Amino acid sequence: MLTRLSHTQHELVHERGYSENILASLADMLIVTDATGKILRTNGACMDALQYSHEDLLGRPIRHLLKSGDDVVSLLV
């Protein structure tokens, strides 16, 4: 049982790393938020384009990135 659990844990770590590499290598900006609009994740393209660090964006509301009068919905269309 412990060996199987260890194997499954190793597979999950491998898959997470694979997913992380894909997201990090995207040429397009990626911003992931929760249901309230709090930024949970960004990628390098986003940080380069917006000239913010990951730490500057993490946990902030996405509205922080919008110009006055813009709304989040218009960014998604």
Residue pairs with C-beta under 8 A, 6 or more apart in sequence:
23 30
23 41
23 43
24 43
24 44
26 43
26 45
27 45
28 45
29 42
29 43
29 45
29 46
29 49
29 50
30 41
30 42
30 43
30 45
30 46
31 39
31 41
31 42
31 46
31 57
31 62
31 65
32 39
32 40
32 41
32 42
33 39
33 40
33 62
34 40
36 61
37 61
37 62
37 63
37 72
38 59
38 60
38 61
38 62
39 57
39 58
39 59
39 60
39 61
39 62
40 58
41 58
42 52
42 54
42 57
42 58
46 57
47 53
47 54
47 57
50 57
50 65
57 64
57 65
62 72
63 72
66 72
66 75
